[in-house]
Amino acid sequence: MTIRLMLADDHRMLRESLSRTMTEHGFDVVGEAADGEEAVRLATELKPDVILMDVTMPVLDGVEATRIIRDRLPDTQVVILTMHADRDVLTGAIRAGAAGYLVKDCSTEEVVDTVRQAASGETALSPELAASMLAEAQKLDGATTTESVISKREEEVLQLVADGLSTPEVAANLYISVKTVKNHLASIYQKLDSRDRTQAVLRAVRMGIIRLD
């Protein structure tokens, strides 16, 4: 199935370049936005599978636009684009529900792979993202708990996700089916009040259930 992609960046030349490149790689570029407010409006109208979202945009920044879009369209994944691997941006992106994070000097292959992973729900946590999540978890106020709210098997699944494994890799590692892993993840999301694996990992780290090495 062709992935429906939307682009949000205030630099027209970059949008046009990305549009050509992603179209050549088989994506259906359904819309382009020049600012965060337009990104929210177009996303609501077009309901793309994935949005490549710049951070620094006029009217509404990319992180806030991501938060609004993820609230309205939980099935639409957002991959953040930024000039620098800034920890504050990473943290804001995590909280907003971003599925991926790319620095603009990355390769075309990285962009293509990250968008495909985001569309399939298999976005791995990069070392930068994992480090930022750990730092954020360590900064948060409130005591951690040693009593887990998820089962032992769910802990094992979530730990492997935190280690960067995809759903099929988790299944192979634990000798269970992909469907079973997905069922465990659905249960984890409900118990930890999370909408995706990134939020679930962050909350589990905060609670002391799993670790990020």
C-alpha positions, 0 to 999 in steps of 0.5 A: 500500500502506498504511503500518503505523505504530507510535508510541512516546512517553511522553505519552499525549495526544501519542500519541492526537493523533498516532494520530488525525492519522496515521490521517486521513492514511491510515496504519495505526497498529498499536500505541503504546508508552509507553516504549523497552522496550515499543517494542522489544517491540511492534516485534518483535511487530508489525513495523511499516513505520515507528516514530515514536520519542520520544527521552526516555522511561522505562526505555529511551531512544528512541535505544537502542530504535532501535538494538535495533529496527534490529538486530532488524528491518532493514526497519523504519524509525525516525523520531526525535521530539525537543523540540530539535534537539540535535547529540548526539541527532542523532549518536546517532540516526545511529549507531542507524540512524534514517531521519529526525529531527523536532522536535516543533513541526514541522507535520503535513505534515512528519511525514506526508512524513517518515514516507512517505519513510522507508517508501519508503527515500527519506528525504532528509538535512535540513540539520541532519542533514547538518551533524551528520553532518559534525561527527561525521565530523570528530571521529572518530579515525583517518586518512582514505583517499584511495583509494576502496573504491567505484567512480567511478560509486558515488561519484557516486551517493553524493554525490548522495544526500548532497546530498539527492536521492531515488533517482529524482532521482539516476537522472534526474541521472545518466541511468540507471535507478532500478533501476541506482541501487538496484543501485549503492546495494546495492553501496555498502552492502556495500562500506562495511559499511552498512545504509542510506544514512545510515550509508553517507554518514557512513562515506564522509565519514569516509573522505574519499570524498565531502563534505557542503557 
